[in-house]
């Protein structure tokens, strides 16, 4: 699932919950969440926010095997 598809799904859930709310406050909160997710989707579509693909991100860093073999920060003791 792409980032935009996942955000669209979350936005639709927020809108569905807003429709099911019994209080105006709860409805407005859900509509606010949906509006902000919509804003983020628009920024992604117009290139204001850059999300590197997994393939590009992996090519710049360690391979999966190197990441598994490297000690994690939680392994260090002081």
N, CA, C and O atoms as a MOPAC input file, in Angstrom:
PM7 MOZYME 1SCF
protein

 N      0.85300 1    -1.17000 1     0.00000 1
 C      0.00000 1     0.00000 1     0.00000 1
 C      0.90000 1     1.23500 1     0.00000 1
 O      1.85900 1     1.31200 1     0.76900 1
 N      0.59500 1     2.17300 1    -0.84300 1
 C      1.39700 1     3.39300 1    -0.89500 1
 C      1.06800 1     4.29400 1     0.28700 1
 O      0.06400 1     4.10100 1     0.97200 1
 N      1.91200 1     5.26000 1     0.50900 1
 C      1.70100 1     6.20700 1     1.60500 1
 C      0.39600 1     6.96800 1     1.41400 1
 O     -0.37400 1     7.13400 1     2.35900 1
 N      0.14900 1     7.42500 1     0.20200 1
 C     -1.08200 1     8.18200 1    -0.05800 1
 C     -2.31200 1     7.29800 1     0.12900 1
 O     -3.32500 1     7.75900 1     0.65600 1
 N     -2.24200 1     6.04900 1    -0.29000 1
 C     -3.37600 1     5.13400 1    -0.10500 1
 C     -3.64200 1     4.88800 1     1.37700 1
 O     -4.79500 1     4.84200 1     1.80500 1
 N     -2.57900 1     4.73200 1     2.15600 1
 C     -2.74100 1     4.51000 1     3.59600 1
 C     -3.34600 1     5.74100 1     4.26800 1
 O     -4.23600 1     5.62000 1     5.10900 1
 N     -2.86400 1     6.92000 1     3.89600 1
 C     -3.40700 1     8.15200 1     4.47300 1
 C     -4.85900 1     8.36400 1     4.05100 1
 O     -5.67400 1     8.82900 1     4.84700 1
 N     -5.18200 1     8.03000 1     2.81700 1
 C     -6.56000 1     8.15300 1     2.34400 1
 C     -7.47600 1     7.22700 1     3.13200 1
 O     -8.60300 1     7.59400 1     3.46200 1
 N     -6.99700 1     6.03800 1     3.42800 1
 C     -7.77200 1     5.09700 1     4.23000 1
 C     -8.02300 1     5.65900 1     5.63200 1
 O     -9.13600 1     5.57000 1     6.15000 1
 N     -6.99000 1     6.23400 1     6.23800 1
 C     -7.15400 1     6.84900 1     7.56200 1
 C     -8.12800 1     8.02400 1     7.51400 1
 O     -8.93800 1     8.20900 1     8.42200 1
 N     -8.03900 1     8.80900 1     6.45400 1
 C     -8.94000 1     9.95700 1     6.30200 1
 C    -10.38500 1     9.47800 1     6.19200 1
 O    -11.28000 1    10.06200 1     6.80300 1
 N    -10.61300 1     8.42500 1     5.42200 1
 C    -11.97000 1     7.88800 1     5.27600 1
 C    -12.50600 1     7.35000 1     6.59800 1
 O    -13.69000 1     7.50200 1     6.89700 1
 N    -11.64400 1     6.72600 1     7.38300 1
 C    -12.05800 1     6.22900 1     8.70100 1
 C    -12.46900 1     7.39300 1     9.59300 1
 O    -13.48800 1     7.32500 1    10.28000 1
 N    -11.67100 1     8.46800 1     9.58100 1
 C    -11.99400 1     9.64300 1    10.39800 1
 C    -13.32900 1    10.24900 1     9.96700 1
 O    -14.12200 1    10.66000 1    10.81300 1
 N    -13.58200 1    10.30800 1     8.65900 1
 C    -14.85800 1    10.84500 1     8.17500 1
 C    -16.02700 1     9.94400 1     8.57000 1
 O    -17.08900 1    10.44000 1     8.94500 1
 N    -15.84300 1     8.63100 1     8.49000 1
 C    -16.89600 1     7.69900 1     8.91000 1
 C    -17.20500 1     7.85800 1    10.39000 1
 O    -18.36700 1     7.84700 1    10.79600 1
 N    -16.16600 1     8.00500 1    11.18700 1
 C    -16.37800 1     8.17500 1    12.62700 1
 C    -17.04300 1     9.50700 1    12.93800 1
 O    -17.85000 1     9.60300 1    13.86300 1
 N    -16.70400 1    10.53700 1    12.16600 1
 C    -17.34600 1    11.84000 1    12.36800 1
 C    -18.84600 1    11.73300 1    12.11600 1
 O    -19.64600 1    12.32000 1    12.84300 1
 N    -19.22100 1    10.98400 1    11.08900 1
 C    -20.64500 1    10.80400 1    10.78500 1
 C    -21.37000 1    10.03800 1    11.88600 1
 O    -22.57000 1    10.22900 1    12.08400 1
 N    -20.65700 1     9.17500 1    12.60200 1
 C    -21.27900 1     8.34600 1    13.63400 1
 C    -21.29000 1     9.01500 1    15.01300 1
 O    -21.87800 1     8.48100 1    15.95300 1
 N    -20.65000 1    10.17000 1    15.13700 1
 C    -20.54900 1    10.82100 1    16.45000 1
 C    -21.89400 1    11.36900 1    16.90600 1
 O    -22.71900 1    11.81100 1    16.10600 1
 N    -22.08300 1    11.32400 1    18.22200 1
 C    -23.31600 1    11.84300 1    18.80300 1
 C    -23.15600 1    13.26500 1    19.31900 1
 O    -24.15300 1    13.96400 1    19.50200 1
 N    -21.93500 1    13.70700 1    19.55500 1
 C    -21.73200 1    15.07100 1    20.04300 1
 C    -21.02600 1    15.90800 1    18.98300 1
 O    -20.26000 1    15.39400 1    18.16800 1
 N    -21.30200 1    17.19800 1    19.01400 1
 C    -20.69400 1    18.11400 1    18.05300 1
 C    -19.18800 1    18.17500 1    18.25500 1
 O    -18.43600 1    18.24200 1    17.28300 1
 N    -18.73800 1    18.15300 1    19.50300 1
 C    -17.30200 1    18.21600 1    19.78100 1
 C    -16.57400 1    17.03000 1    19.15200 1
 O    -15.56300 1    17.21000 1    18.47500 1
 N    -17.08400 1    15.82400 1    19.37300 1
 C    -16.44500 1    14.63100 1    18.80900 1
 C    -16.46700 1    14.67600 1    17.28600 1
 O    -15.48900 1    14.31000 1    16.63400 1
 N    -17.58300 1    15.12500 1    16.72200 1
 C    -17.68700 1    15.22400 1    15.27000 1
 C    -16.65600 1    16.21500 1    14.72700 1
 O    -15.98600 1    15.92900 1    13.73500 1
 N    -16.52600 1    17.36300 1    15.36600 1
 C    -15.56300 1    18.36800 1    14.91300 1
 C    -14.12600 1    17.87700 1    15.04500 1
 O    -13.28700 1    18.19100 1    14.20200 1
 N    -13.83600 1    17.11400 1    16.08700 1
 C    -12.48800 1    16.56600 1    16.24300 1
 C    -12.15600 1    15.59400 1    15.11000 1
 O    -11.06000 1    15.64300 1    14.55000 1
 N    -13.08700 1    14.72000 1    14.77500 1
 C    -12.85100 1    13.76800 1    13.68400 1
 C    -12.74600 1    14.47600 1    12.33400 1
 O    -11.91400 1    14.11000 1    11.50400 1
 N    -13.58600 1    15.48900 1    12.11500 1
 C    -13.47300 1    16.26100 1    10.87200 1
 C    -12.12800 1    16.98000 1    10.80700 1
 O    -11.53700 1    17.09200 1     9.73300 1
 N    -11.64100 1    17.46800 1    11.94800 1
 C    -10.33300 1    18.12700 1    11.98700 1
 C     -9.20900 1    17.17800 1    11.62800 1
 O     -8.29000 1    17.54000 1    10.89300 1
 N     -9.28100 1    15.95800 1    12.14900 1
 C     -8.26900 1    14.94500 1    11.81100 1
 C     -8.31700 1    14.65000 1    10.31300 1
 O     -7.27700 1    14.58800 1     9.65600 1
 N     -9.51800 1    14.46800 1     9.77500 1
 C     -9.66800 1    14.18100 1     8.34500 1
 C     -9.13000 1    15.33500 1     7.49800 1
 O     -8.48700 1    15.10600 1     6.47400 1
 N     -9.39400 1    16.57600 1     7.92500 1
 C     -8.91800 1    17.74100 1     7.17700 1
 C     -7.39200 1    17.80200 1     7.15800 1
 O     -6.79900 1    18.08500 1     6.11700 1
 N     -6.75100 1    17.53900 1     8.30000 1
 C     -5.28900 1    17.57900 1     8.36500 1
 C     -4.65700 1    16.44900 1     7.55500 1
 O     -3.62600 1    16.64500 1     6.91200 1
 N     -5.26900 1    15.27900 1     7.58500 1
 C     -4.76000 1    14.17800 1     6.75700 1
 C     -4.89900 1    14.54300 1     5.28100 1
 O     -4.00900 1    14.24900 1     4.48400 1
 N     -6.00000 1    15.17600 1     4.91600 1
 C     -6.17800 1    15.63400 1     3.53700 1
 C     -5.11800 1    16.64700 1     3.13700 1
 O     -4.63600 1    16.62900 1     2.00400 1
 N     -4.75000 1    17.53200 1     4.06200 1
 C     -3.70300 1    18.51800 1     3.79300 1
 C     -2.37200 1    17.82600 1     3.54100 1
 O     -1.63600 1    18.20500 1     2.63000 1
 N     -2.06100 1    16.81800 1     4.34100 1
 C     -0.81100 1    16.07200 1     4.16600 1
 C     -0.81200 1    15.34200 1     2.82300 1
 O      0.20600 1    15.31400 1     2.13100 1
 N     -1.94300 1    14.75500 1     2.45400 1
 C     -2.04900 1    14.07200 1     1.15900 1
 C     -1.77500 1    15.05300 1     0.02400 1
 O     -1.03600 1    14.73200 1    -0.90600 1
 N     -2.36500 1    16.24600 1     0.09400 1
 C     -2.13300 1    17.25100 1    -0.95300 1
 C     -0.66900 1    17.65200 1    -1.02100 1
 O     -0.12000 1    17.81400 1    -2.11100 1
 N     -0.03200 1    17.81300 1     0.13300 1
 C      1.38300 1    18.18200 1     0.13900 1
 C      2.24400 1    17.07200 1    -0.46000 1
 O      3.22300 1    17.35100 1    -1.15200 1
 N      1.88700 1    15.83000 1    -0.20100 1
 C      2.60900 1    14.70800 1    -0.80900 1
 C      2.43900 1    14.70500 1    -2.32300 1
 O      3.40200 1    14.50200 1    -3.06400 1
 N      1.22100 1    14.92800 1    -2.77400 1
 C      0.94100 1    14.91000 1    -4.21500 1
 C      1.65700 1    16.03600 1    -4.95400 1
 O      2.08600 1    15.86300 1    -6.09500 1
 N      1.78200 1    17.18100 1    -4.30500 1
 C      2.40000 1    18.34200 1    -4.95500 1
 C      3.89400 1    18.43700 1    -4.70100 1
 O      4.53200 1    19.39900 1    -5.12800 1
 N      4.45800 1    17.45900 1    -4.01800 1
 C      5.90400 1    17.41500 1    -3.82400 1
 C      6.44000 1    18.27600 1    -2.70100 1
 O      7.65200 1    18.45800 1    -2.59300 1
 N      5.56400 1    18.81300 1    -1.86000 1
 C      6.03000 1    19.61700 1    -0.72100 1
 C      6.69700 1    18.73900 1     0.33000 1
 O      7.57000 1    19.19900 1     1.06500 1
 N      6.29000 1    17.48900 1     0.40200 1
 C      6.87300 1    16.51300 1     1.32200 1
 C      7.44600 1    15.39100 1     0.47000 1
 O      6.75600 1    14.85600 1    -0.39800 1
 N      8.69200 1    15.03200 1     0.70900 1
 C      9.33600 1    13.96600 1    -0.05400 1
 C      9.44200 1    12.73100 1     0.81900 1
 O     10.01200 1    12.78100 1     1.90900 1
 N      8.89600 1    11.62900 1     0.34500 1
 C      9.02900 1    10.35800 1     1.04900 1
 C      9.84800 1     9.44200 1     0.15700 1
 O      9.36900 1     9.00900 1    -0.89100 1
 N     11.08100 1     9.14100 1     0.56100 1
 C     11.90800 1     8.26700 1    -0.27300 1
 C     11.31400 1     6.86200 1    -0.32300 1
 O     10.74400 1     6.37700 1     0.65300 1
 N     11.45800 1     6.23400 1    -1.46000 1
 C     10.95900 1     4.86600 1    -1.58500 1
 C     11.83600 1     3.94700 1    -0.74400 1
 O     12.97400 1     4.29200 1    -0.42400 1
 N     11.31600 1     2.79600 1    -0.39000 1
 C     12.09600 1     1.84500 1     0.41800 1
 C     13.35500 1     1.41800 1    -0.31900 1
 O     14.42200 1     1.28900 1     0.28200 1
 N     13.22800 1     1.20000 1    -1.61400 1
 C     14.37500 1     0.74300 1    -2.39700 1
 C     15.48600 1     1.78800 1    -2.36600 1
 O     16.64900 1     1.44400 1    -2.15900 1
 N     15.14100 1     3.06300 1    -2.57000 1
 C     16.13800 1     4.13400 1    -2.52700 1
 C     16.74400 1     4.25800 1    -1.13900 1
 O     17.95400 1     4.44000 1    -1.00600 1
 N     15.92100 1     4.16200 1    -0.10900 1
 C     16.41400 1     4.29600 1     1.25900 1
 C     17.36500 1     3.15500 1     1.60000 1
 O     18.37600 1     3.36800 1     2.26900 1
 N     17.05200 1     1.96700 1     1.15200 1
 C     17.92300 1     0.82000 1     1.43300 1
 C     19.24900 1     0.93500 1     0.70500 1
 O     20.28200 1     0.54000 1     1.24500 1
 N     19.24200 1     1.47200 1    -0.51800 1
 C     20.48400 1     1.54000 1    -1.28700 1
 C     21.46800 1     2.52300 1    -0.67000 1
 O     22.67200 1     2.40900 1    -0.89800 1
 N     20.98000 1     3.48600 1     0.10500 1
 C     21.86200 1     4.46600 1     0.73500 1
 C     22.44200 1     3.97000 1     2.05200 1
 O     23.46800 1     4.47500 1     2.50700 1
 N     21.81000 1     3.00800 1     2.65300 1
 C     22.23200 1     2.57300 1     3.97500 1
 C     22.71600 1     1.13900 1     3.97700 1
 O     23.18900 1     0.61700 1     2.96800 1
 N     22.58700 1     0.52400 1     5.12500 1
 C     23.00100 1    -0.85900 1     5.28700 1
 C     21.97200 1    -1.79800 1     4.66900 1
 O     20.79100 1    -1.46700 1     4.56400 1
 N     22.43500 1    -2.95900 1     4.26900 1
 C     21.50400 1    -3.97800 1     3.79300 1
 C     20.75400 1    -4.53900 1     4.99900 1
 O     21.12500 1    -4.29000 1     6.14600 1
 N     19.70800 1    -5.29100 1     4.72800 1
 C     18.94800 1    -5.89700 1     5.82200 1
 C     19.84100 1    -6.78600 1     6.68100 1
 O     19.72500 1    -6.78200 1     7.90700 1
 N     20.72900 1    -7.54500 1     6.04700 1
 C     21.62400 1    -8.43300 1     6.79800 1
 C     22.59500 1    -7.62800 1     7.65600 1
 O     22.86200 1    -7.99500 1     8.80100 1
 N     23.12400 1    -6.53800 1     7.11300 1
 C     24.04300 1    -5.70400 1     7.88700 1
 C     23.32200 1    -5.05900 1     9.06500 1
 O     23.88700 1    -4.92800 1    10.15000 1
 N     22.06700 1    -4.65600 1     8.84600 1
 C     21.30300 1    -4.04200 1     9.93800 1
 C     21.05800 1    -5.04200 1    11.05600 1
 O     21.14600 1    -4.69600 1    12.23400 1
 N     20.74800 1    -6.28900 1    10.68800 1
 C     20.49700 1    -7.31000 1    11.71200 1
 C     21.76600 1    -7.64500 1    12.48200 1
 O     21.70800 1    -7.91800 1    13.68100 1
 N     22.91100 1    -7.62900 1    11.80900 1
 C     24.17400 1    -7.99000 1    12.45500 1
 C     24.73300 1    -6.85600 1    13.31000 1
 O     25.49300 1    -7.10600 1    14.24600 1
 N     24.36800 1    -5.62400 1    13.00100 1
 C     24.91200 1    -4.47400 1    13.74300 1
 C     24.30900 1    -4.43400 1    15.13900 1
 O     23.13000 1    -4.73900 1    15.31400 1
 N     25.11600 1    -4.05800 1    16.14300 1
 C     24.57200 1    -3.95100 1    17.50000 1
 C     23.57800 1    -2.79600 1    17.57300 1
 O     23.78700 1    -1.74100 1    16.97500 1
 N     22.51500 1    -3.00900 1    18.29900 1
 C     21.52900 1    -1.93700 1    18.44900 1
 C     21.93400 1    -1.04300 1    19.60700 1
 O     22.79800 1    -1.40000 1    20.40700 1
 N     21.30500 1     0.12100 1    19.69000 1
 C     21.62200 1     1.06700 1    20.75900 1
 C     21.27400 1     0.50300 1    22.12800 1
 O     21.87900 1     0.88300 1    23.13000 1
 N     20.30500 1    -0.39500 1    22.17600 1
 C     19.90400 1    -0.96700 1    23.46100 1
 C     20.92800 1    -1.97500 1    23.97900 1
 O     20.89100 1    -2.34900 1    25.15100 1
 N     21.85800 1    -2.42300 1    23.09500 1
 C     22.88000 1    -3.37300 1    23.52100 1
 C     23.98500 1    -2.70500 1    24.33300 1
 O     24.71700 1    -3.38100 1    25.05700 1
 N     24.11200 1    -1.38700 1    24.22000 1
 C     25.18300 1    -0.67600 1    24.91300 1
 C     24.82100 1    -0.47700 1    26.37900 1
 O     23.69100 1    -0.11600 1    26.70900 1
 N     25.77100 1    -0.71100 1    27.23400 1
 C     25.55400 1    -0.47300 1    28.66300 1
 C     26.53100 1     0.58400 1    29.11900 1
 O     27.61300 1     0.72300 1    28.54700 1
 N     26.16100 1     1.33300 1    30.14600 1
 C     27.06400 1     2.38000 1    30.62800 1
 C     27.56800 1     2.08100 1    32.01100 1
 O     28.34100 1     2.86000 1    32.56900 1

